[in-house]
């Protein structure tokens, strides 16, 4: 029974939250419904982490829960600000004019949201990859990689500059191609749901979904301390651009490492973590491309 549930947990929870948000949005209560589904998924995953954990060692406290929640609250606020910004600017009016009517507004909303995810993912992918490959951007992202366990509470543990960079890339691309504000908001909402599912310490068997979406199977490798393993799987929601640019990594013969984190001396306090990138001397990028490309050539299968 547990094995069956591990197969349906990822798509089932995502579908349930999307359906709930769609229903509330249709009734005219998008913000209320979003918060219900947001905290509902968090509660469900916290329960599942106790009932069917993927890694028992990650159930132990790392002393960072308050810091994780503080980062999450700050970045959840940034996400809601960006959603409000899209509405204020009127992306459904300004962006199409700038893009010359490029966006297929006649498509069904579900198809527009899928297209929006693909477009936004290009920005999210490159913002994420650049944070790994550009030395002065890495310290902002190192705050996220300094976690020593993966669980639902540290899903939103990002430096606010890191969040602004990735969200800004995605939002700019969406508006450039003329995506209406409803599509942009949908992308932000789905990104939140998938983020929870990606980071949770729940035993999930995602199988074929690992070629389409960013799943826990993939993201656990992304948190490896070994650069050739950790500098892969950059997708936020979709794996499309990882497949195209050959940065997908999921070996079939090994389990992801339990000892995760980064060699960077990221402070343990919340304020220290916010100040860390501004005080840390510029360092070499986290990866050396030739080494990583060699490792990717050896990996590939599930």
ChimeraX attribute file (.defattr): number of C-alpha atoms within 10 A of each C-alpha:
attribute: neighborCount
match mode: 1-to-1
recipient: residues
	/A:1	5
	/A:2	10
	/A:3	11
	/A:4	10
	/A:5	14
	/A:6	16
	/A:7	15
	/A:8	14
	/A:9	20
	/A:10	21
	/A:11	15
	/A:12	12
	/A:13	19
	/A:14	19
	/A:15	13
	/A:16	13
	/A:17	21
	/A:18	18
	/A:19	13
	/A:20	17
	/A:21	25
	/A:22	17
	/A:23	14
	/A:24	18
	/A:25	15
	/A:26	10
	/A:27	10
	/A:28	11
	/A:29	13
	/A:30	17
	/A:31	12
	/A:32	13
	/A:33	18
	/A:34	21
	/A:35	13
	/A:36	16
	/A:37	22
	/A:38	17
	/A:39	11
	/A:40	14
	/A:41	20
	/A:42	19
	/A:43	13
	/A:44	12
	/A:45	24
	/A:46	18
	/A:47	13
	/A:48	17
	/A:49	21
	/A:50	13
	/A:51	12
	/A:52	17
	/A:53	20
	/A:54	19
	/A:55	16
	/A:56	13
	/A:57	12
	/A:58	17
	/A:59	15
	/A:60	8
	/A:61	10
	/A:62	10
	/A:63	10
	/A:64	17
	/A:65	13
	/A:66	13
	/A:67	18
	/A:68	20
	/A:69	17
	/A:70	18
	/A:71	24
	/A:72	20
	/A:73	14
	/A:74	16
	/A:75	21
	/A:76	16
	/A:77	12
	/A:78	16
	/A:79	19
	/A:80	15
	/A:81	12
	/A:82	19
	/A:83	20
	/A:84	14
	/A:85	14
	/A:86	20
	/A:87	16
	/A:88	10
	/A:89	13
	/A:90	15
	/A:91	23
	/A:92	20
	/A:93	14
	/A:94	15
	/A:95	23
	/A:96	20
	/A:97	15
	/A:98	13
	/A:99	14
	/A:100	11
	/A:101	13
	/A:102	14
	/A:103	22
	/A:104	14
	/A:105	15
	/A:106	8
	/A:107	10
	/A:108	9
	/A:109	13
	/A:110	11
	/A:111	14
	/A:112	21
	/A:113	21
	/A:114	14
	/A:115	18
	/A:116	26
	/A:117	24
	/A:118	20
	/A:119	19
	/A:120	28
	/A:121	27
	/A:122	20
	/A:123	24
	/A:124	28
	/A:125	23
	/A:126	17
	/A:127	23
	/A:128	24
	/A:129	18
	/A:130	18
	/A:131	21
	/A:132	24
	/A:133	17
	/A:134	16
	/A:135	16
	/A:136	18
	/A:137	21
	/A:138	24
	/A:139	29
	/A:140	24
	/A:141	21
	/A:142	25
	/A:143	26
	/A:144	23
	/A:145	25
	/A:146	21
	/A:147	20
	/A:148	19
	/A:149	23
	/A:150	26
	/A:151	23
	/A:152	22
	/A:153	21
	/A:154	23
	/A:155	22
	/A:156	22
	/A:157	25
	/A:158	24
	/A:159	24
	/A:160	17
	/A:161	15
	/A:162	22
	/A:163	23
	/A:164	17
	/A:165	17
	/A:166	21
	/A:167	19
	/A:168	17
	/A:169	20
	/A:170	27
	/A:171	26
	/A:172	14
	/A:173	18
	/A:174	28
	/A:175	26
	/A:176	20
	/A:177	20
	/A:178	25
	/A:179	30
	/A:180	24
	/A:181	23
	/A:182	17
	/A:183	22
	/A:184	25
	/A:185	22
	/A:186	22
	/A:187	25
	/A:188	19
	/A:189	22
	/A:190	17
	/A:191	17
	/A:192	20
	/A:193	21
	/A:194	22
	/A:195	20
	/A:196	23
	/A:197	26
	/A:198	25
	/A:199	22
	/A:200	27
	/A:201	27
	/A:202	27
	/A:203	22
	/A:204	24
	/A:205	19
	/A:206	20
	/A:207	11
	/A:208	9
	/A:209	15
	/A:210	18
	/A:211	19
	/A:212	14
	/A:213	18
	/A:214	26
	/A:215	29
	/A:216	26
	/A:217	22
	/A:218	26
	/A:219	24
	/A:220	24
	/A:221	24
	/A:222	26
	/A:223	28
	/A:224	22
	/A:225	20
	/A:226	18
	/A:227	20
	/A:228	22
	/A:229	25
	/A:230	25
	/A:231	27
	/A:232	26
	/A:233	28
	/A:234	27
	/A:235	28
	/A:236	24
	/A:237	24
	/A:238	26
	/A:239	24
	/A:240	19
	/A:241	20
	/A:242	20
	/A:243	16
	/A:244	9
	/A:245	8
	/A:246	15
	/A:247	24
	/A:248	28
	/A:249	28
	/A:250	25
	/A:251	17
	/A:252	10
	/A:253	9
	/A:254	7
	/A:255	11
	/A:256	18
	/A:257	15
	/A:258	18
	/A:259	14
	/A:260	21
	/A:261	21
	/A:262	21
	/A:263	12
	/A:264	15
	/A:265	13
	/A:266	21
	/A:267	14
	/A:268	13
	/A:269	13
	/A:270	18
	/A:271	11
	/A:272	12
	/A:273	23
	/A:274	19
	/A:275	15
	/A:276	19
	/A:277	21
	/A:278	12
	/A:279	10
	/A:280	14
	/A:281	11
	/A:282	14
	/A:283	13
	/A:284	12
	/A:285	18
	/A:286	22
	/A:287	18
	/A:288	13
	/A:289	14
	/A:290	10
	/A:291	11
	/A:292	18
	/A:293	16
	/A:294	11
	/A:295	17
	/A:296	20
	/A:297	12
	/A:298	10
	/A:299	17
	/A:300	15
	/A:301	11
	/A:302	14
